[in-house]
Amino acid sequence: MEILSRLKSAARILLKGDPKKKNRNPIPAITPEEVAEIRQFFPREKFFIFGHARSGTTLLLRLARLHPEVHGNYQAHFFTRQPLLKSLVNTPEAEEWLARKSNRWNQGRDLSPLVLRAAADFILERDAARAGKMIVGDKSPSSTIHGQAVRDMHTIYPDAKLVYIVRDGRDVLISERFRNFVEESKFLSAEDKRIIEDLRKDQTSFTNGARSIFTETFIRRVAQGWVKNLQETENEAQRLYGKNYFGMRYEDLLEKPFDEMSRFWKFLGVKKIAKSLDKSLRAEMTSNPDEEWQAQRNEGIASFLPKGQAGNWQRLFTEKDKSIFKEAAGEMLVKWKYEKDLNW
């Protein structure tokens, strides 16, 4: 029976070719030996900045590259937004090609992680070479994939450094809301659109606690996503990266830019931090390209909210807004020392 089965299988292959796999096996992690090999071709130190959307990832990257040894750009979304870097090889056909036994180049191992690493390294290092800098990184908000982004990054970049910036979730909520308003997002509900129209007519009731700029659905969705992002990202980052993980708060960056950036740059391994960078940092922080863009897009709505500031929530949250947010994310505010307890 076994011989007959093999003959039938051979006949099917002869007539129809090898059967196609429906799914590929998981992409293997890059090995320490492969990392050492690829760094011979791409030697620059790498870092990646993650953070929930509207949490200061762009500002942090702009400040980071003021240092003469550090270059950065955005946002490649190698690991943080579909289709992701791994989509380059994430098919059965790609696996069959890169792991094929007759392919003597692969030395008996799936080449997928090396292909992904080489592609990302070239994108990063090409820019850094033009800038003449030896430390290079990308910033890409990680709001939708959370901990999986850290795991995917570690599969390809176990030797890189991961930076995670956190912002008070209440200000994230407001910033996200006004971005949707300014862009007139296609996801706005009928109630959202009524709020926008009323906001254009008279802003008074939205600033004295009489009326909310939010729907309850919006508060819960963003607050719960903020909590999940913080929980999963920090847990996975500490587990996988240990001392190569650096967490920081947006509000501390605003308050003490030179101190915070000095800690950041030391984490990246720069050789020297000149005191003159303090002046450069403060000058860069006076610019807000996002605010300028929003003003061009929808001045009437954009002017209602001072951009990039900490504590905007205090003048815009109603008592009901506070109650809903506490229920969804209050404990996380305490964990990251935005509040001492839930009595706010």
PEFENMO-V212769 format. One record per pair of residues at least 4 apart in sequence whose C-alpha atoms are under 6 Angstrom apart, sorted by the first residue. I is the first residue (numbers start at 1). J is the second residue. If there is no record, write none. Layout:
# PEFENMO-V212769
I_J ; I_J
This chain:
# PEFENMO-V212769
12_16 ; 13_17 ; 13_18 ; 21_92 ; 23_92 ; 24_91 ; 24_92 ; 29_155 ; 30_113 ; 30_156 ; 39_43 ; 44_134 ; 44_135 ; 45_135 ; 46_136 ; 46_137 ; 46_160 ; 47_137 ; 47_160 ; 47_161 ; 47_162 ; 48_137 ; 48_138 ; 48_139 ; 48_162 ; 49_139 ; 49_163 ; 49_164 ; 50_140 ; 50_141 ; 50_142 ; 50_164 ; 51_141 ; 51_142 ; 51_164 ; 51_165 ; 52_141 ; 52_142 ; 52_143 ; 53_141 ; 53_143 ; 54_172 ; 55_166 ; 55_167 ; 60_64 ; 65_70 ; 65_71 ; 65_72 ; 69_133 ; 70_133 ; 70_135 ; 70_136 ; 71_128 ; 71_136 ; 72_136 ; 72_137 ; 72_138 ; 73_138 ; 74_138 ; 74_139 ; 75_139 ; 75_140 ; 77_81 ; 77_140 ; 78_84 ; 78_85 ; 79_84 ; 79_149 ; 80_142 ; 80_145 ; 80_149 ; 83_87 ; 86_90 ; 89_94 ; 95_99 ; 96_100 ; 98_110 ; 98_111 ; 99_109 ; 99_110 ; 106_111 ; 114_118 ; 117_121 ; 117_156 ; 121_125 ; 122_126 ; 125_129 ; 128_133 ; 142_146 ; 145_149 ; 146_229 ; 146_232 ; 146_233 ; 147_232 ; 147_233 ; 147_236 ; 153_157 ; 154_158 ; 161_244 ; 162_245 ; 163_245 ; 163_246 ; 163_247 ; 164_247 ; 165_247 ; 165_248 ; 165_249 ; 166_249 ; 166_250 ; 167_249 ; 167_250 ; 170_313 ; 171_313 ; 172_176 ; 178_182 ; 180_184 ; 180_185 ; 182_298 ; 188_192 ; 195_199 ; 199_203 ; 205_210 ; 205_211 ; 206_211 ; 206_212 ; 207_315 ; 207_316 ; 209_318 ; 212_318 ; 219_223 ; 220_224 ; 223_329 ; 224_328 ; 228_232 ; 229_233 ; 230_234 ; 233_237 ; 234_238 ; 236_240 ; 237_241 ; 238_242 ; 241_245 ; 252_256 ; 253_257 ; 253_260 ; 257_261 ; 258_262 ; 258_278 ; 261_265 ; 265_270 ; 266_270 ; 291_307 ; 294_302 ; 295_299 ; 295_302 ; 298_302 ; 299_303 ; 313_317 ; 317_321 ; 325_329 ; 326_330 ; 333_338 ; 333_339 ; 334_338 ; 334_339 ; 334_340 ; 334_341
